[in-house]
């Protein structure tokens, strides 16, 4: 059954209301002023590297656009700009760049809005060679990072240009940046894939309550789900199988860039870089009954998407996050369980770049689990996973995929004993194990940093851990 996407709130970080306006002079006007020096350019001129702040971008229309204009020395200096991308065609790579209305006084401000030094003006909005970084815009829902290759003319909406892909190194140049930015859970789109998925979240600065009535930590998103499972054919009615629980996470985007060695290779390229996702993870799920052995059952129950915009100095960097939460059961149809497990911990997945080593994967996790209630009858094996498939990218280009899968594994062995009086008994041992698997790949699209293109996917490596939770021995049901 198809379900409509549920939006928690209108995500201010992922929506730009772009007021398009025409330009008063043509794009090739001879009186166009050249961009003045920016703080980054001044630092570079002094052979110094500037440390840029990494933080959540302003919301909505306040999210600035960054424009880098080539100087007479051939370098590019990025600065915040009031220009906006009014339209973009992904197929033709044509964009319309709109200048704001000439009256930029905010209502009640009493003073004009200061224009950043070096920012293109309404009289000279954009020219060939400019590099534009924009938050999500019409036609570019994942944001836009592009170089202007041709100015085509003016329209009633703004200046129409032809663009080509470019890299972050053309904007960040020889500066440094490093930081983590929490993803606002209210900006996450949630699409339930099964009946009964409940969503709750707690935004920084204000909290809501989950279905269980418990208060969520600030910055957390929680999804509760319950699903019936196919029951083994020979199982009694009382052994009907089901899996239920919740997953709660507080993801953060981690970004770093070091261009202090920029230019040594003869072209813009960082000396190091990192892109990844970190966060705290809490889950609880209950597995009951005797699940069918007919097939492994993987049940995606919700898709999540967010496009948080992080501000790296003057540059809005659009990070694309996708997660698919799923339940998975593997069973042989012989073991009957009644188990509830709590899982909590953290994770860090990403890719790091160094000139000598290229891109290498990073995957770490510290996860602990505890069984709250345990009943095991009959002999057999079963494994239940409550996991998430995640992808992290920039400006619509996937850079990393990861599968984070905490699980519970149960096994029981039975032995039949017969007595001389004709009676028989079934005894055995059972054990429960907690664990998790973390796997994934780095993708070639991480070349958007300005690094050499990957010729193949690089596996994150299989991070696998398992630990005993409980065990016992005694009589088992047949």
DALIN-V619919 format. One line per field, one symbol per residue. ss: DSSP state (A for helix, B for strand, O for the rest). burial: b if it has 24 or more other C-alpha atoms within 12 Angstrom, else e. Layout:
# DALIN-V619919
ss = ???
burial = ???
This chain:
# DALIN-V619919
ss = OOOOOBBOOOOAAAOOOOOOOOOOOOOOOOOOOOOOOOAAAAAAAOOOOOBBOBBBOOOAAAOOBBBBBBOOOOOBBBBBBOOBBBBBBOOOOBBBBBOOOOOOOOOOOOOOOOOOOOOOBOOBOOOOOOBBBBOOBOOBOOOBBBBBBBBBBBOOOOBBBBBBBOOOAAAAOOOBBBBBBBOOAAAOBBBBOOOOOBBBBBOOOOOOBOOOOOBOOOOBBBBBBBBBOOBOOOOOAAAOOBBBBBBBBBBBBBBBBBOOOOOOOOOOOOOBBBBBBBBBBBBBBBBBBOBOOOOOBBBBBBBBBBOOBBBBOOBBBBBBBBBBBBBBBBBOOOOBBBBBBBBBBBBBBBBBBBOOOBBBBBBBBBBBBBBBBBBBBOOBBBBBBBBBBBBBBBOOBBBBBBBBBBBBBBBBBBBBBBOOOOOBBBBBBBBBBBBBBBBBBBOAAAAAAOOOOOOOOBBOOOBBBBBBBBBBBBBOOO
burial = eeeeeeebeebbbbbbebbbbbbbebbeeeeeebbbbbbbbeebeeeebbbbbbbbbbbbbbbbbbbbbbeeeebbbbbbbbbbbbbbeeeebbbbbbbbbeeeeeeeeeeeeeebbbbbbbbbbbbbbbbbbbbbbbbbbbbbbbbbebbebbbebbbbbbbbbbbbbbbbbbbbbbbbbbbbbbbbbbbbbbeebbbbbbbeeeebebeeeeebbbbbbbbbbbbbbbbbeebeeebbbbbbbbbbbbbbbbbbbbbbbbeeeeebbbbbbbbbbbbbbbbbbbbbbbbbbeeebbbbbbbbbbbbbbbbbbbbbbbbbbbbbbbbbbbbbbbbbbbbbbbbbbbbbbbbbbeeebbbbbbbbbbbbbbeebbbbbbbbbbbbbbbbbbbbbbbbbbbbbbbbbbbbbbbbbeeeeeeeeeeeeebbbbbbbbbbbbbbbbbbbbbbbbbeeeeebbbbebeeeeebbeeeeebbb
